[in-house]
Amino acid sequence: MTTILKINNLVKSYKSKQVLTGVNWQIEQGDVVGLLGKNGTGKSTLLKSLLNINEFDSGNISVFGEAHNQLSAENKARIGYVPQENDEITWLSVADLINFRKQFYTQWSDSKVSELVERWKINLSDKIAELSPGQVQRVLIILALAPMPELLIFDEPAASLDPAGRRDFLKEILVLVADENVTVIFSTHITSDLERVANKVAILDKGQICYFDDLDTTKENVVQLMVRSNEVKAPEVPHLLRAKEHSHGLHCIVSEVDQQWLSAMAAQGHEITVNPMGLEDIFLELTA
């Protein structure tokens, strides 16, 4: 597979607070990756860093095989980005903003713009400042999709959208991935949105990607183990992601259940309870 994005040992601090503490991450072509993380964990910082919007302290990032801060004009045009907050010129009309942005691209789909403007009932003569937050978000999404990019990066793209708008947006991602083999990274805290479109899930916590795997594998294999033992020291748990001690043993999250280990523990008199979890529970447990 072709590697679209590669991040090595990325570190970023704001004054005395270290937000990213050594992020390592790699995204392959055609992946739709949902980036989960609590508010303030650095999701926006990470995405802005890879887009060369934010500077960082150390580490390196490559996009399409080039250093992120030395991208050719051709490769820059292959990236679409929707920020969490609007940074467009608010006194322009929607039509003027679209025409202004179109000048910077050699590839631009007028038909895609027209289709989305009509479907999302956007008035082209309205000024950006007059739009609701949800309408502004729709315009930003249109601007990102119009150049038909190969890499789409969305920072909380559905946060301002109503349920119908979120469904339309997610449907658009599915169409793009199916028809164009577009790679998508989107940060969110809405696990149900991620489950609708993503094939991979990443969790950012304590400044690092603490978990990254296929969504189906995650939902099938990641479980909670309650390990109860009469021994002073609880047994070692294979495939351990997180563990918390309790009065009689461990409360564990594992990426896979080792059946041979379970049998061996039972034979030794340890009590192991396996509890399946949904994606939201997994997210909450790994970021607790």
C-alpha positions as CSV (number, residue, x, y, z in Angstrom):
1,M,0.0,0.0,0.0
2,T,1.0,3.6,-0.6
3,T,1.8,5.6,2.5
4,I,0.1,9.1,2.3
5,L,1.2,10.5,5.7
6,K,4.0,9.6,8.1
7,I,4.7,11.3,11.5
8,N,7.7,10.5,13.6
9,N,8.3,11.6,17.2
10,L,6.2,14.8,16.9
11,V,6.5,17.0,20.0
12,K,4.6,20.3,20.5
13,S,4.4,22.5,23.6
14,Y,2.4,25.7,24.4
15,K,4.6,27.6,26.8
16,S,5.2,25.1,29.7
17,K,2.4,22.7,28.6
18,Q,3.5,19.8,26.4
19,V,0.5,18.9,24.2
20,L,2.1,16.3,21.9
21,T,4.7,14.1,23.5
22,G,6.1,12.1,20.7
23,V,3.4,11.2,18.2
24,N,4.2,8.3,15.7
25,W,1.5,7.7,13.1
26,Q,1.2,6.4,9.5
27,I,-1.8,6.6,7.2
28,E,-2.2,4.6,4.0
29,Q,-3.9,5.5,0.8
30,G,-7.7,4.9,0.9
31,D,-8.0,4.8,4.6
32,V,-10.8,6.6,6.4
33,V,-9.4,7.3,9.8
34,G,-11.4,8.6,12.7
35,L,-9.3,10.4,15.3
36,L,-10.8,10.3,18.7
37,G,-9.7,12.4,21.7
38,K,-11.2,14.4,24.5
39,N,-11.4,18.1,24.2
40,G,-8.0,19.7,24.8
41,T,-6.0,16.6,24.0
42,G,-4.3,18.1,21.0
43,K,-6.4,16.8,18.0
44,S,-6.5,20.2,16.3
45,T,-2.8,20.8,17.2
46,L,-1.9,17.5,15.5
47,L,-3.9,18.2,12.4
48,K,-2.6,21.8,12.0
49,S,1.0,20.6,12.5
50,L,0.8,18.1,9.7
51,L,-0.7,20.8,7.5
52,N,2.2,23.2,8.3
53,I,-0.3,25.7,10.0
54,N,1.3,25.2,13.4
55,E,5.0,24.9,14.1
56,F,6.2,22.1,16.4
57,D,9.2,21.6,18.7
58,S,10.7,18.4,17.2
59,G,10.0,15.4,15.0
60,N,9.2,15.2,11.3
61,I,6.2,14.8,9.0
62,S,6.0,13.7,5.4
63,V,2.9,14.0,3.2
64,F,2.9,12.3,-0.3
65,G,6.5,11.5,0.3
66,E,7.6,15.1,0.8
67,A,8.4,17.1,3.9
68,H,5.2,18.7,5.1
69,N,6.8,22.2,5.1
70,Q,8.3,21.8,1.6
71,L,5.3,20.5,-0.3
72,S,5.2,21.2,-4.0
73,A,2.3,23.2,-5.4
74,E,1.0,20.0,-7.0
75,N,0.9,18.2,-3.7
76,K,-0.6,21.1,-1.8
77,A,-3.5,21.0,-4.3
78,R,-4.0,17.3,-3.5
79,I,-5.1,18.2,0.1
80,G,-8.5,19.4,1.3
81,Y,-8.9,20.8,4.8
82,V,-11.9,21.9,6.9
83,P,-10.9,23.7,10.1
84,Q,-12.9,23.6,13.3
85,E,-13.5,27.3,13.1
86,N,-14.2,29.5,10.1
87,D,-11.2,31.5,8.9
88,E,-12.6,32.7,5.6
89,I,-13.3,36.3,4.6
90,T,-16.7,36.9,6.2
91,W,-17.8,39.9,4.1
92,L,-17.7,38.0,0.9
93,S,-20.8,36.3,-0.5
94,V,-20.8,32.5,-0.8
95,A,-20.5,32.8,-4.6
96,D,-17.6,35.3,-4.4
97,L,-15.8,33.1,-1.9
98,I,-16.2,30.1,-4.1
99,N,-14.9,32.0,-7.1
100,F,-12.0,33.4,-5.1
101,R,-10.9,30.0,-3.9
102,K,-11.3,28.5,-7.3
103,Q,-8.5,30.7,-8.7
104,F,-5.9,28.9,-6.6
105,Y,-6.5,25.4,-8.1
106,T,-5.9,23.9,-11.5
107,Q,-8.5,21.3,-10.8
108,W,-12.0,22.3,-9.6
109,S,-15.3,20.6,-9.9
110,D,-18.1,23.1,-10.7
111,S,-20.6,20.2,-10.8
112,K,-19.6,19.1,-7.3
113,V,-20.1,22.6,-6.0
114,S,-23.5,23.0,-7.8
115,E,-24.7,19.6,-6.5
116,L,-23.8,20.4,-2.9
117,V,-25.1,24.0,-3.0
118,E,-28.4,22.7,-4.2
119,R,-28.6,19.7,-1.9
120,W,-27.7,21.7,1.2
121,K,-29.9,24.7,0.2
122,I,-27.2,27.3,0.3
123,N,-28.0,30.8,-1.0
124,L,-25.0,31.9,-3.0
125,S,-25.8,35.6,-2.6
126,D,-25.7,35.4,1.2
127,K,-22.6,36.8,2.9
128,I,-20.5,34.4,5.0
129,A,-21.1,36.6,8.0
130,E,-24.9,36.2,7.6
131,L,-24.8,32.4,7.7
132,S,-25.5,30.1,10.7
133,P,-22.6,28.1,12.0
134,G,-24.0,25.0,10.3
135,Q,-24.3,26.7,7.0
136,V,-20.8,28.0,7.3
137,Q,-19.6,24.5,8.0
138,R,-21.3,23.3,4.8
139,V,-19.6,26.0,2.8
140,L,-16.2,25.0,4.2
141,I,-16.9,21.4,3.3
142,I,-17.8,22.4,-0.3
143,L,-14.6,24.4,-0.6
144,A,-12.6,21.4,0.6
145,L,-14.3,19.0,-1.8
146,A,-14.4,21.1,-4.9
147,P,-10.7,20.6,-5.9
148,M,-11.3,16.8,-5.8
149,P,-8.4,16.3,-3.4
150,E,-6.7,12.9,-2.7
151,L,-6.3,13.7,1.1
152,L,-9.1,15.2,3.1
153,I,-8.5,16.4,6.6
154,F,-11.5,17.4,8.8
155,D,-11.2,18.9,12.2
156,E,-14.6,18.2,14.0
157,P,-16.4,18.6,10.7
158,A,-19.9,17.8,11.9
159,A,-19.7,19.7,15.2
160,S,-22.0,22.5,13.9
161,L,-24.2,20.4,11.7
162,D,-27.7,19.2,12.6
163,P,-28.4,15.4,12.3
164,A,-29.5,15.7,8.7
165,G,-26.4,17.7,7.8
166,R,-24.2,15.2,9.5
167,R,-25.8,12.3,7.6
168,D,-25.3,14.1,4.3
169,F,-21.7,14.9,5.1
170,L,-20.9,11.3,6.1
171,K,-22.6,10.1,2.9
172,E,-20.4,12.4,0.9
173,I,-17.3,10.9,2.5
174,L,-18.5,7.3,1.6
175,V,-19.1,8.3,-2.0
176,L,-15.7,9.9,-2.3
177,V,-13.9,6.9,-0.9
178,A,-15.8,4.5,-3.0
179,D,-15.4,6.4,-6.3
180,E,-12.1,8.2,-5.9
181,N,-10.1,6.2,-3.4
182,V,-9.7,9.4,-1.3
183,T,-7.8,9.2,2.0
184,V,-9.7,10.8,4.9
185,I,-8.6,11.9,8.4
186,F,-11.3,13.4,10.6
187,S,-11.2,14.3,14.3
188,T,-14.4,13.8,16.2
189,H,-15.8,13.0,19.6
190,I,-19.0,11.5,18.1
191,T,-18.2,7.7,18.0
192,S,-21.4,7.0,16.0
193,D,-20.2,9.2,13.2
194,L,-16.9,7.4,13.1
195,E,-18.6,4.0,13.0
196,R,-20.6,5.0,10.0
197,V,-17.7,5.8,7.7
198,A,-14.3,5.0,9.1
199,N,-12.3,1.8,8.5
200,K,-9.7,2.7,11.1
201,V,-9.8,4.3,14.5
202,A,-7.0,6.3,16.3
203,I,-7.2,7.5,19.9
204,L,-5.1,10.5,21.0
205,D,-4.4,10.6,24.7
206,K,-1.7,12.1,26.9
207,G,0.0,13.5,23.8
208,Q,0.3,10.3,21.9
209,I,-1.6,8.0,19.6
210,C,-2.3,5.4,22.3
211,Y,-4.3,3.2,20.0
212,F,-4.6,2.7,16.2
213,D,-6.2,-0.2,14.4
214,D,-9.0,-1.3,12.0
215,L,-12.4,-0.4,13.3
216,D,-13.8,-3.9,12.9
217,T,-10.8,-5.4,14.7
218,T,-11.2,-2.9,17.5
219,K,-14.9,-3.6,18.0
220,E,-14.4,-7.4,17.8
221,N,-11.2,-7.8,19.9
222,V,-10.9,-5.0,22.4
223,V,-12.5,-6.1,25.6
224,Q,-12.5,-5.5,29.3
225,L,-11.0,-8.1,31.7
226,M,-11.7,-8.2,35.4
227,V,-8.9,-10.2,36.9
228,R,-9.5,-11.3,40.4
229,S,-6.6,-13.1,42.3
230,N,-5.9,-14.1,45.8
231,E,-2.2,-13.7,45.1
232,V,-0.3,-10.6,46.3
233,K,0.8,-9.9,42.7
234,A,-1.7,-10.1,40.0
235,P,-0.8,-12.2,36.9
236,E,0.7,-10.5,33.8
237,V,-2.0,-9.9,31.2
238,P,-1.1,-10.3,27.5
239,H,-2.1,-7.7,24.9
240,L,-2.6,-5.2,27.7
241,L,-3.6,-1.6,26.7
242,R,-4.6,-0.2,30.1
243,A,-4.8,-1.5,33.6
244,K,-6.1,-0.2,36.9
245,E,-5.6,-2.0,40.2
246,H,-8.6,-2.8,42.4
247,S,-8.9,-4.5,45.8
248,H,-8.7,-8.1,44.4
249,G,-6.7,-7.7,41.2
250,L,-6.9,-5.7,37.9
251,H,-9.4,-4.0,35.8
252,C,-7.8,-4.4,32.3
253,I,-8.4,-3.3,28.7
254,V,-6.8,-5.7,26.2
255,S,-6.5,-5.5,22.4
256,E,-7.1,-9.3,22.1
257,V,-8.1,-12.1,24.4
258,D,-5.5,-14.9,24.6
259,Q,-7.6,-18.1,25.1
260,Q,-4.7,-20.2,26.1
261,W,-3.8,-17.7,28.8
262,L,-7.4,-17.6,30.0
263,S,-7.4,-21.4,30.4
264,A,-4.0,-21.3,32.2
265,M,-5.3,-18.6,34.6
266,A,-8.5,-20.6,35.3
267,A,-6.4,-23.7,36.0
268,Q,-4.3,-21.7,38.5
269,G,-7.4,-20.5,40.4
270,H,-7.6,-17.0,39.0
271,E,-11.0,-15.6,38.2
272,I,-11.2,-13.8,34.9
273,T,-14.3,-12.1,33.6
274,V,-14.5,-11.0,30.0
275,N,-16.8,-8.1,29.2
276,P,-17.3,-6.9,25.6
277,M,-17.4,-3.1,24.9
278,G,-18.8,-0.8,22.3
279,L,-16.5,1.8,20.6
280,E,-17.6,4.6,23.0
281,D,-16.8,2.6,26.0
282,I,-13.4,1.6,24.5
283,F,-12.7,5.3,23.9
284,L,-13.7,6.3,27.4
285,E,-11.7,3.5,29.0
286,L,-8.5,4.3,27.1
287,T,-8.7,8.0,27.9
288,A,-9.7,7.7,31.5
